[in-house]
Amino acid sequence: MGKYGKRKMGLKKMVVLFSFIFLIFSCQNKGQEDLRKMEKKFMTLRERMVQEQIERRGIKDKKVLEAMRKVPRHLFVPEEYINEAYEDYPLPIGEGQTISQPYIVAKMTELLEIKEGEKVLEIGTGSGYQAAILAEMGAKVYTIEILPKLAEKAKKTLSNLGYENVTVLVGDGFKGYLPEAPYDKIIVTAAPEKIPEPLIEQLKIGGKLVIPVGKYNQELKLVNKKEEGIFVESVLPVRFVPMVGEVEK
């Protein structure tokens, strides 16, 4: 083959190489564009969720509303439910558990009156969404999940999103988590038939506990622990999965 033939073959290889590089960049650009469109779509859905499901029902705490606008709820649900993530109902997350309805998450969070830097114990990590909301508001969160698979998945999701102020633990939430007690606030996302005494004991004086209570007819309770005693207030009827573990005994 002469010099011309070799040069021609070299040019062909260069054309193929540049075409391949161009194709890669085109695919990357298209992928990034699709990602931007998807993120914009979910931002719009979050805003609608906050306006129509949360603000309209009387939630006024600006920090709660801002956290609900920021935390990507669709990343805390299984892929098959991603397009329903911002709808007005709970969704399955596996292991017989659910992610709570957005309004209920907002209501329970507002009742806690979270202040930045407070230490919060969550019983029932589930998908990790409630922990993310609390972390977004500046709380230091310890969250306990009795089901190891859910705990591991939630830990990974929270880590990927950069929530370094959340510690995910595997254990029985009925007993609380004594090593970090006392807590400024405690939130429970599974329903026992009565309020577990260890949780009240691990709550600071001046602290608040929000918990669904009951077997068939459940009520969301707000517990205030004061110097003069424990004060329990019924807030609204709810429906949560039952608390399991030690509480069943």
N, C-alpha and C positions, 0 to 999 in steps of 0.2 A: 504494500500500500504506500503511495506517495505521500509527500508532506501535505498536499491539499486534502487527501482522503483522511489523514490523521486529524488535521485541523477541523474537518467537517464533523468527524466523530466526536471531537472534543466539544465543539459547539453544541451538538445534540445533547451531550451529557449535561452541559451547563444549563441548557434550556429546560431539561427534565428536572434538574436540581432546583432551579429557580421557581419552576412551576410547583414543585413539591413544597418549597418554603412558603410560596404565596398561598397555597392551599391551606397549610397549617395556620398561617396568620389569619386567613379569612375565616376558618373554622373557630379560631380563638375569639376573633372579634364578634362573630355571630353568637358564640356561646356567652360572651360577656354582655352583649346586647340583650339576649334572651333573659339572662340573669337580672339585668337592670329592670327589664319589664316586669319580671316576676316579683322582684322586691317592691317595685312601685305599686303593683297590684295588692300585695299583702299590706303595705302601708295604708293604702286606701281602705282596705277591709278592717284594719285595726282602728282607724279613725271612725269609721261607721259604727263599729262595735262599741267604742267608747261613747259616742254621741247617742246612739239609739238604745243600747242595752243597759248602759251604766249611768251616764249623766241624767238621762230622762227618768230614771227610777230613783233619783234623789241622792246619788253619791256626789259629794261636794269636795272631798279632800283632794287638793290639787296634786299632791305628791302621788296619791294612788292613781289618779287619772293619767298623770304623766308616765308612770311606770307601766300602766296598761297599754299606753300608746307605743312604748319603746320595746317591750319584751316580745320577741317573735313567737307567738303562741303556736304557729304552724310547725315549728321545729320540735315541739313537745308532744306531738301526736303521731301515731303510726302513719306511714306514707299513704295508705289507702283512705285516710280521713283528712288529708292535708287541705282539701278544698272546703272542708266543713269546720276548720279550726276556729273560725271567728263567728260561728253561728251561736244562737241563743239556747244551747243545751249541752249537757255533758257528753263526752265521747269515750269509747273504750280505749284503754292503753295496754291491754294484755294482762294476763294473770288474774282475770276477773275484776280488775280495778278500772277506775275512770278518772278522767281529768274533769274537774268541776266546771259547771256553767260559768261563763265569764262574770256575770253579775254577782254570783255567790262568792267568787274569789275577791272581787272588789269590796263587797259588803263586809266580809270577814276581816279583810286587811284594814278597812277604814275603822272598824270597831277597835282594833288594836292601838290606833293612834301612834304609829311608829315614828320614832325620832332617830335621826342619824347617829350611828355608833351604838345603838342599843343591841343587847344580846337577846336573840330570839330563838326559842326552841320550837321546831315544827315536828309534829307526830303524824307520819304518813306522807313520805316524800312523793310517792306516785311517780308522775312524769318529771317532777322537778320544777313545774311551772310556778307554783305558789312560792317556792323558795327563791326563784328568780325575781319575782315581783318584790319580795321583801329585800333581797339583796340590791335591787335597783334603787330602792328607797334608802339605802345606806346602812341597813342592819347587818350585824354579824350573825349569820344563821347556822344553827346546828339542826340538821334534819335527819330523822330516823325512819327507816323503811324496814319492815319485817320480811319482805320478799327480796332476796338477794339479786335476782335478775332485774327487777325494777330499779333497785338501788344503783346497780352498776350502770344501767342505761342512763339514768338521771344524772349520775356523776359525770359521765362522758359528755352529755349534752351541756351541762352547766360549765364544765371545763372548756369545751369548744367555744362557748360564748364569752369566756373570760371572767366568769363570776368567781373570783378568788376568795370572796368573803362568805362562801358557803362550804360547810363541811358535811358530807353525806356519810351517814353511819348505818350499818345493818344491825338491827336489834328489835326488841320488843318495846314499842313506844309507851305501853302502859306504865313502865317503870321510869319513864323519863330518861334523862342522861345526867347522872349525879356529878361526874367529873367537872362539868362546866356550870353547875348550879351555884347560885340562884340566877334566874332569868328575868329580864325586864318584861318580856311578853312570851306567851305560849299560845300556839295555834294548833288545833287538832283537826285533821281532815278525814277521820273515820269515826263512826259513832259507837261509843260504849253505852251501856244501859244506865250507868251513873258516872259521875265525874271521878276519875281515878285520883285517889288521895295523894300518891307520889307527885303528881303534877302540881297540885296546890302547894305541897310542901316545898317544891323546887322553884316556886314563883316568889319574886321579891315582894316586900311590903311596898304597896303602891303600884304593883304590877297588874297586868290584865291577862286573862285566859279566855280564848274564844273556842267553843267546842260544840259539836252537834251531840245531842243526848237523846237516847230512846231506842227501842227495838223496832216497833211498828210505826208509832206516831212520834217522829223525831222533832225536836226543837233546837234551834241554835241558841246557845246560852253565852252570856257575857258575864265572866266572873271578875270581880274587883277584890283584890286582897289589900285590906287596910289594917292599920294598927288596932282598930276596934272590932275587927272580924272579917268574915268572908261574906260578900254580897253577890247574889246570883240573880241575873235578870234574863227573862225570856225575850228573844228578839223576833224570830219568825219561824214558821214551819219549814223544815228542810228534808232532804232525802240523801243520805250518804251511805256508802258501803259500811257494814258493821266492823268495828274494831275486833281484831283477832289476837290470839296469843294468851298471855297470862290473864287478861280480863275475862276470858271465857270460863275460868275456873272460879 
